[in-house]
């Protein structure tokens, strides 16, 4: 007697970044047909560009500290990390034949420091598992319960048993993450927080003279202090770069979220630069107050404290002539020079974005949209953020795997 032919469940994954590809891997392993649709000519474009300077995959710090990097959403992101923690990320990469190492900062990199070999191995595995890829296919929403997809040959309607949306945030639009999905979901009564820049630089409104002379100058030994949500003073040491419009770089990115939120609330944010973070205030005052004879103040600062170049420029830019000429005021400024940030740089320039689908729009802590049963979301299009250092990518991986598992569970319950 012939057995009835069983319908092969089909899932559409919209978006071919790390979260979408992870969802596709889990779904294919679960025995369903997976079709990945992406608007770009090839998948993983932002992933590849992010890896040009060295592919930072994850971080080696202990898991409690790692979880704390996700701020207000640490509890929700913990679910993704429980299913795919940093060590699991490394094990998964090793399974693709790519070795990893831990750098001096604790960050984890592929041995070759490149994203392309990892992506090639991953795509080979996915194709071997039966995943089908459809490039230059842009998702436009739904029509009669089916997915509307624009293709080079015209619009098509795609029917799927479930779908995973992994469309990214709104930074680096030229690589596919343009946030165009936000109004499509909002129209379906999905709660979407406004998309805002994260890991971004800021405008300072420098004078033309300072901008022309010092744009591109690095500050390699500096600390920034800023006021926290509860009014407490916070401090972090690192390095950043002066730009023609303001400041950017690793130290600035690490604290960009609270500064961005302060600007949104108050119209500006003030940071205090410690230009001599390795010296205490008493030592700085002693050196500044020493008799300088016929030397200029700038020559005196360079000779006694090594202050020169862009650091001298910052003092002239941010201090009055009177303060610059007063030893006590000058010494205080060297340890806490106020700089007013006017606005974050545009979201398309940011490394990542915050905002997106609110966790409250998800069903029971899963990745499924409460307003759209059978539609799951993953990655940066959900409302969370993290600093650079492997935290963004690890959470995208974990989120994609969680969405894939939740979609499989939902499909199996429907059988």
C-alpha positions in Angstrom: 0.0 0.0 0.0 1.4 3.4 -1.0 2.1 5.8 1.8 0.6 9.3 1.4 3.1 11.8 0.1 3.9 14.3 2.9 4.1 18.0 2.1 7.7 19.3 2.6 7.4 22.3 4.8 8.9 25.4 3.3 10.3 28.4 5.2 11.3 31.7 3.5 14.2 33.6 5.2 14.2 37.2 4.2 17.7 38.6 4.5 21.1 37.0 4.0 23.1 38.4 6.8 24.5 36.5 9.8 21.1 36.2 11.5 19.3 35.0 8.4 21.9 32.5 7.5 21.9 31.1 11.0 18.2 30.7 10.9 18.5 29.0 7.5 21.1 26.5 8.9 18.9 25.5 11.8 15.8 25.2 9.6 17.6 23.1 7.0 18.9 20.8 9.7 15.3 20.4 10.9 14.3 18.9 7.6 12.4 21.8 6.0 13.0 23.4 2.6 14.6 26.8 3.1 14.7 29.6 0.6 16.7 32.7 1.4 15.7 36.0 -0.4 18.0 39.0 -0.4 17.8 42.3 -2.2 21.5 42.5 -2.9 23.5 40.7 -5.6 25.1 38.5 -3.0 24.6 37.6 0.7 26.6 38.7 3.7 27.8 42.1 2.3 27.8 44.0 5.6 29.4 40.9 7.2 32.2 41.0 4.7 32.8 44.8 5.0 32.8 44.6 8.8 35.6 42.0 8.5 37.9 44.1 6.2 39.8 45.4 9.2 39.9 42.1 11.0 36.9 39.8 11.5 36.0 40.2 15.2 33.7 37.2 15.7 33.1 37.2 19.5 34.7 37.9 22.8 36.4 35.7 25.3 35.3 37.4 28.6 33.3 35.4 31.1 29.6 34.9 30.3 28.1 37.1 33.0 30.2 40.0 31.9 29.4 39.2 28.3 25.7 39.3 29.0 26.0 42.6 30.7 27.1 44.2 27.4 23.5 44.3 26.2 22.3 46.9 28.7 18.6 47.2 29.3 17.9 44.2 27.0 20.5 41.8 28.6 17.7 39.6 30.0 16.1 39.1 26.6 19.4 38.6 24.7 20.4 36.1 27.4 17.9 33.6 25.8 19.9 33.8 22.5 23.2 33.5 24.3 22.0 30.5 26.3 21.4 28.7 23.0 24.6 29.9 21.4 27.2 31.4 23.7 30.7 32.7 22.7 32.3 29.3 23.1 29.6 27.7 20.9 30.3 30.4 18.3 34.0 29.4 18.3 33.1 25.7 18.1 30.8 26.4 15.2 33.5 28.3 13.3 36.0 25.5 13.9 33.4 23.1 12.5 33.6 25.1 9.3 37.4 24.5 9.2 38.3 27.9 10.3 40.7 28.3 13.3 40.3 31.2 15.7 42.5 32.9 18.2 42.1 35.3 21.2 43.7 38.8 20.7 45.3 40.8 23.5 42.1 42.6 24.1 40.1 39.4 24.6 38.4 39.7 21.2 38.2 36.5 19.1 39.2 36.5 15.5 39.6 33.9 12.7 43.2 32.9 12.3 43.4 34.6 8.9 41.6 37.7 10.2 39.2 37.7 7.3 35.5 37.2 6.8 35.5 35.9 3.3 36.9 32.4 3.9 34.4 31.9 6.8 31.4 33.0 4.6 32.5 30.8 1.7 32.7 27.7 3.9 29.3 28.6 5.5 27.5 29.1 2.2 29.0 25.8 0.9 27.5 24.0 4.0 24.1 25.7 3.5 23.9 24.8 -0.2 24.9 21.2 0.6 22.0 21.2 3.1 19.6 22.2 0.4 19.2 25.9 1.1 18.3 27.8 -2.0 19.4 31.4 -2.5 17.5 34.1 -4.5 19.5 37.2 -5.1 18.1 40.6 -6.1 14.8 39.6 -4.6 13.5 42.5 -2.4 10.7 41.8 0.1 7.8 44.2 -0.3 5.3 42.9 2.4 2.3 40.6 2.0 -0.6 40.1 -0.3 -3.3 37.5 0.4 -1.1 35.8 3.0 1.8 35.4 0.6 5.1 37.3 0.5 5.5 40.0 -2.1 8.9 39.9 -3.7 10.3 42.2 -6.3 12.7 40.5 -8.7 14.6 41.7 -11.8 11.9 40.0 -13.9 9.0 41.6 -12.0 7.0 41.0 -8.8 6.2 37.5 -7.6 4.1 36.1 -4.7 5.8 33.4 -2.5 3.9 31.0 -0.4 5.6 29.6 2.7 4.6 27.7 5.8 6.6 30.2 7.9 8.9 33.0 7.3 11.9 34.5 9.2 12.6 38.2 8.7 16.3 39.1 9.2 16.5 42.4 7.4 19.0 44.2 9.6 18.8 47.7 11.0 19.2 51.0 9.2 23.0 51.5 9.0 25.0 51.0 5.8 22.0 51.1 3.5 24.2 50.6 0.5 24.8 47.1 1.8 21.1 46.3 2.2 20.2 47.4 5.7 18.0 50.4 5.0 15.2 50.0 7.5 12.5 49.9 4.8 10.8 47.1 6.6 9.8 49.2 9.6 6.6 50.8 8.1 5.6 47.5 6.6 5.5 45.9 10.0 4.0 48.9 11.7 1.1 48.7 9.2 0.5 45.2 10.5 0.2 46.5 14.1 3.7 45.3 15.1 5.3 47.6 17.7 8.4 49.1 16.2 10.7 51.5 18.1 12.3 54.3 16.0 15.6 53.3 14.4 18.5 55.4 15.8 22.3 55.3 15.3 24.4 53.1 17.6 28.2 52.7 17.8 28.3 56.1 16.1 30.3 59.3 16.1 29.1 62.8 17.1 29.1 66.3 15.8 30.8 69.0 17.9 30.6 72.1 15.7 34.3 72.8 15.6 35.6 76.1 14.4 36.7 76.1 10.8 40.3 76.7 11.9 40.4 73.7 14.2 38.6 71.4 11.8 40.9 72.2 8.9 44.0 71.8 11.0 43.2 68.7 13.1 40.6 66.6 11.2 41.8 63.0 11.2 44.1 63.5 14.2 44.1 60.5 16.6 43.9 60.8 20.4 45.7 57.6 21.5 46.1 58.4 25.2 42.9 59.9 26.6 39.9 59.2 28.8 36.3 60.4 28.6 34.1 61.2 31.5 30.3 61.6 31.2 27.3 61.8 33.4 25.2 58.7 33.7 21.4 58.3 33.9 21.4 58.8 37.6 23.7 61.8 37.5 26.8 59.8 38.5 30.1 60.5 36.7 31.4 57.6 34.6 34.8 57.3 33.0 36.4 55.2 30.3 39.9 55.3 28.8 40.8 54.5 25.2 41.4 56.2 21.9 39.4 58.1 19.3 39.8 60.4 16.3 38.9 64.0 15.7 37.0 64.4 12.5 36.0 67.5 10.4 32.6 67.5 12.1 33.3 66.1 15.6 34.6 62.8 17.1 34.5 59.1 16.3 36.4 55.9 17.1 36.4 53.0 19.5 36.2 54.9 22.7 33.4 57.1 21.4 31.4 54.1 20.0 31.7 52.3 23.4 29.8 55.1 25.1 27.6 56.3 22.2 24.3 54.9 23.5 24.0 57.0 26.7 25.4 60.1 24.9 22.9 59.7 22.1 20.0 59.3 24.6 21.2 62.5 26.5 21.2 64.5 23.3 17.7 63.2 22.4 16.5 64.3 25.9 18.4 67.5 26.4 19.5 68.7 22.9 23.2 68.2 23.7 25.6 66.2 25.8 28.8 67.2 27.5 31.8 65.0 27.9 35.0 65.8 29.8 38.3 64.8 28.2 41.2 63.8 30.4 44.2 64.6 28.2 46.7 63.1 30.7 44.9 60.0 32.1 48.1 58.5 33.5 48.9 61.6 35.7 46.9 62.7 38.7 45.6 66.2 39.0 48.1 67.3 41.6 51.1 66.4 39.4 49.5 68.1 36.4 49.0 71.3 38.4 52.6 71.2 39.7 53.9 71.0 36.2 51.7 73.7 34.7 52.5 76.0 37.6 56.2 75.7 37.3 57.9 79.0 36.1 58.2 78.9 32.3 60.4 81.9 31.8 60.3 83.3 28.3 58.7 80.1 26.8 55.1 80.3 25.5 52.4 78.3 27.3 52.2 75.8 24.4 56.0 75.2 24.6 55.8 74.9 28.4 53.0 72.3 28.1 55.0 70.3 25.5 58.2 70.4 27.5 56.7 69.6 31.0 53.8 67.3 30.0 54.2 66.3 26.4 51.0 68.1 25.4 51.2 69.0 21.7 49.4 68.8 18.4 45.7 68.1 18.5 45.7 68.2 22.4 46.9 71.8 22.3 44.4 72.5 19.6 41.6 71.2 21.8 42.7 73.4 24.6 42.6 76.5 22.4 39.3 75.4 20.9 37.5 74.7 24.1 39.0 77.2 26.6 38.9 81.0 26.8 42.1 82.9 26.5 41.8 83.8 30.2 41.5 80.2 31.2 44.3 79.1 28.9 46.6 81.7 30.6 45.7 80.8 34.2 47.7 77.8 35.5 44.9 76.5 37.8 42.2 76.7 35.1 44.6 75.2 32.5 45.6 72.3 34.8 41.9 71.6 35.5 41.1 71.6 31.8 43.9 69.1 31.0 42.2 66.7 33.4 38.6 67.6 32.5 38.2 69.5 29.3 34.5 70.0 28.5 33.4 69.2 24.9 29.8 69.7 23.9 28.3 67.1 21.6 25.5 68.5 19.4 24.1 65.5 17.5 24.9 61.9 16.6 26.2 61.3 13.1 23.5 60.1 10.6 22.3 56.6 11.1 23.6 55.4 7.7 27.2 56.2 8.9 26.8 54.2 12.2 28.3 50.8 12.7 24.9 49.5 13.9 21.5 50.8 14.9 19.2 50.6 17.9 15.4 50.5 17.8 13.3 48.1 15.7 10.8 45.4 16.6 10.1 45.7 20.3 10.5 42.5 22.4 7.0 43.2 23.7 5.7 42.5 20.1 7.0 39.0 20.3 4.9 36.0 21.4 5.8 34.7 24.9 9.5 35.4 24.7 9.8 33.6 21.3 10.9 35.1 18.0 7.4 35.0 16.6 5.5 38.3 16.0 2.3 38.3 18.1 0.4 40.2 15.4 1.6 37.8 12.6 1.6 34.1 13.6 4.1 32.2 11.6 6.3 35.3 11.0 9.6 35.3 13.0 12.2 38.0 13.4 15.9 37.9 14.0 19.1 40.0 14.3 19.5 43.7 14.3 15.9 44.5 13.3 14.9 43.7 16.9 15.2 46.5 19.5 18.6 45.8 21.2 22.1 47.1 20.9 25.6 46.3 22.0 29.1 47.8 21.7 31.6 46.6 19.1 34.0 43.8 20.2 32.1 40.7 18.9 29.0 41.4 20.9 26.9 42.5 18.0 27.8 39.5 15.8 27.4 36.9 18.6 23.9 38.2 19.4 22.9 38.1 15.7 24.1 34.5 15.4 22.2 33.5 18.6 19.1 35.4 17.5 19.1 33.7 14.1 19.4 30.3 15.7 16.6 31.1 18.2 14.3 32.2 15.3 15.1 29.1 13.4 14.3 26.8 16.3 11.1 28.7 17.1 9.9 28.5 13.5 10.6 24.7 13.5 8.7 24.3 16.7 5.7 26.3 15.3 5.7 24.3 12.1 5.8 21.0 14.0 3.0 22.0 16.3 0.8 22.8 13.2 1.3 19.3 11.6 
